[in-house]
């Protein structure tokens, strides 16, 4: 992903989140190896839902039960 400004970068439990802001105000996210450029809240929600669905086997409750 190429953008002009790196806005944020978080690494939690093996899932890396990168957010880049482009000059046209669209935002690119890379989460757990999946990336998307979004320009609306709806697009972001759809992307996050897709990432969660594709990676849900990596999410665990504190008692280690897989979701």
N, C-alpha and C positions, 0 to 999 in steps of 0.2 A: 504494500500500500504506500503510495507516495502522496504526501500532503505538505503544505507549507509550514504548518505549525503543529508540533506535537503537543497535545493538550494534557493528556494523562496517561499513565502507565501503571498498572497494578498487577501483581503476580500473587495469587492466592491459591494455595493447595494444588499447584500444577496447572491451574487455568490462568493463562495470561490474557489480560484485557488491555488493548491499545485503542486510544481515541485520537483521531487526527481531524482537524478543522480545516476545510478548504476555503479559498477566497470567496466562492459563491455561497458560503455559509452551510453547505452540506457537510455532513460529518461522516467519517469512515470509522468503523469499529472492526477490530479483530478480536474475537473471543474464542478461545480453545481451538485455534487454527482455522476458524471460519471467519470470513470477512464480508462486509457489506458497506456501501455508502448509502446513507439515508438522508432525506431532506424533510421528513415529517415524523411526528410522534408515532403515527400508525405504522410506518415502515420500520421504525425502530422496534416497536412492540412485536411485529411479525418476525423480524430477525431474531430477537431474543427468544421468542417462543420456539423458533426452529432450532436454535442452538441448544436450548434446554431439552427439546425432544430428542435431538441427535446425541446428546451427551448425558442423558439422565442416569445412565448406569454409573456415572462417576460421582453423583450426588448421594450423600449418605446422611442419615440421622445420627445423632450423637451416640446411639446404641449400636451403630454400624450396620443397621438394617438398610439394605439398598432400597431406594424408592421404587 
